[in-house]
Amino acid sequence: MQVNSPDAVTRKAASLIRRYHTRNPWKLADELNITVQEHPFKRQKGVYTIIKRNRYIFLKEDLDPVTKGLVLLHEIGHDQLHRRYASQKPFSELQLFSLNSDRLEYEANLFAAQLSLPEDELLEYVYRGYDDVQIARAMHSDSNLVAMRVAALCRQKDYAFRIPEHKTNVFKD
């Protein structure tokens, strides 16, 4: 299985922002012709799949709006980065797009972090002294995504921020 470099993941997310002039997950899904439907999952938060050449994202119906938007960005990440694997895996409520789970989930989360956390706004909070939890709260995100985005900025632009510990499988139960 071919994996994407962190830089390739962030470039792909940045390319979508430039092309569609939005970070809004609902608008992106619409622009990308991905059908989004809610589903009464018991545990998982979302799934990306292809059915008869049509791309679908199913979201857990009782998620709060912020989490639902972040999960949607995560699943759009699977569409953009891992589409070739989606039709090889049957729809399953037991796993959240899990082929090489750790790597693919990391990439989809990094993609979601890149799309949902604009660099200038994130840096403003960092320079004010906010920690990852405070930034997540202020930016309506998840602290793990904030930590991933800060780590990517440090790697790509040589910032010397302390990188908070984080989980890479943010949206997996």
Residue pairs with C-beta under 8 A, 6 or more apart in sequence:
1 85
1 99
1 100
3 100
3 103
3 107
4 12
4 81
4 107
6 110
6 152
6 155
7 156
9 77
9 81
9 107
9 110
9 111
9 114
10 110
10 111
10 114
10 152
10 156
12 80
12 81
12 111
13 77
13 80
13 111
13 114
13 115
14 114
16 28
16 80
16 115
17 23
17 115
20 27
20 28
20 31
22 28
22 31
23 115
23 116
23 118
25 69
25 70
25 72
25 73
25 76
25 115
25 116
26 36
26 69
26 72
28 73
28 76
28 115
29 36
29 57
29 72
29 76
32 55
32 76
32 79
32 80
33 55
34 55
34 56
34 57
34 76
34 79
35 54
35 55
35 56
35 57
36 56
36 57
36 58
36 59
36 72
37 56
37 57
37 58
37 59
38 58
38 59
38 60
38 61
39 47
39 58
39 59
39 60
39 61
40 60
40 61
40 62
41 47
41 58
41 60
41 61
41 93
42 93
43 93
43 173
44 60
44 93
44 94
44 95
44 96
44 172
44 173
45 59
45 60
45 63
45 67
45 71
45 96
45 171
45 172
45 173
46 57
46 58
46 59
46 60
46 71
46 72
46 74
46 75
46 96
46 171
47 57
47 58
47 75
47 91
47 92
47 93
47 96
47 97
48 55
48 56
48 57
48 75
48 76
48 78
48 79
48 82
48 86
48 97
49 55
49 56
49 58
49 86
49 87
49 89
49 91
50 56
50 83
50 86
50 87
51 91
55 79
55 83
55 86
57 72
57 75
57 76
57 79
59 68
59 71
59 72
59 75
60 68
60 71
63 71
66 140
66 141
67 142
69 116
70 112
70 116
70 141
70 142
70 145
70 171
71 171
73 111
73 112
73 115
73 116
74 108
74 109
74 111
74 112
74 170
74 171
75 97
75 108
76 111
76 112
76 115
77 107
77 108
77 109
77 110
77 111
77 112
77 115
78 86
78 97
78 104
78 108
79 86
80 111
81 104
81 107
81 108
81 111
82 97
82 99
82 104
82 107
82 108
85 97
85 99
85 104
86 97
88 99
89 97
89 99
95 101
96 105
96 171
96 172
96 173
97 104
97 105
97 108
98 104
98 105
101 169
101 172
102 168
102 169
105 168
105 169
105 170
105 171
105 172
106 168
106 169
109 144
109 145
109 148
109 168
109 169
109 170
109 171
110 148
110 149
110 152
112 145
113 141
113 145
113 146
113 148
113 149
113 152
114 149
114 152
116 139
116 141
116 145
117 139
117 141
117 145
117 146
117 149
119 153
121 139
122 135
122 139
122 146
122 149
122 150
122 153
123 153
125 134
125 135
125 138
125 139
126 135
126 150
126 161
130 138
131 164
132 143
132 146
132 147
132 150
132 164
132 166
133 143
135 141
135 143
135 146
136 142
136 143
136 145
136 146
139 146
142 170
143 164
143 166
144 166
144 167
144 168
144 170
145 170
146 164
147 163
147 164
147 165
147 166
148 166
148 168
150 159
150 161
150 163
150 164
151 163
151 166
153 159
153 161
154 160
154 161
154 163
